[in-house]
Amino acid sequence: MLPLLCWLLLAGHAAAAEADYTYNVSDPVYTKLTDQLQRLKRQRKPLRLKVNSHTGAGKTYFIRHHDAKYLGCRLLDFDDFEGANRSSALLLAYDACAVLLGSAHLDKHSSLPDVAYVFVVPFLKDIRRNVAKRNEAVGDKHHERWSNETYILKKREQTLGKVFRGGRQRSPVLSSF
């Protein structure tokens, strides 16, 4: 009986360690996003979307996999820009649909009225699977930041800290691109 009890306690502890965030798509932040997107459409303005994420979330993979175009939108990689242009404000230069995928902790702007903002934070199991694939492809000795699980999880937590503050969801978040 004692071994079974120990196993149950350990299993419960492991499950708690693997607990992940949850989000509610009926939260007012999604209604606000919908209202903003509808306003832009009514005003005949192009969709300009800033997707905030973190290192290792799959931003560059998504852009390359879709040849920098998705559903009629140009996909832009935040890493391709430097200096003053390295913010969501650069989307204002595009007259057609443009989506900027980048790291949440680097963007200087986060509230431009003609830019919609969402976060993409993959679930832990997906991050771990992606890191394992990346390390398998490049070898176990490769420990750059984009293949270092500890570093990626730290950046993921920082990103979630921008989405959830004070026990409330402050921004729209999705679990995949």
Salt bridges, closest charged atoms under 4 A:
GLU18 OE1 - ARG128 NH1 2.86
ASP20 OD1 - ARG156 NH2 2.50
ASP79 OD1 - ARG86 NH2 3.37
ASP107 OD2 - LYS50 NZ 3.53
ASP114 OD1 - ARG39 NH1 3.49
ASP114 OD2 - LYS45 NZ 2.98
ASP126 OD1 - LYS125 NZ 3.30
ASP126 OD1 - ARG129 NH1 3.06
GLU149 OE2 - ARG128 NE 2.93
GLU157 OE2 - ARG156 NH1 3.51
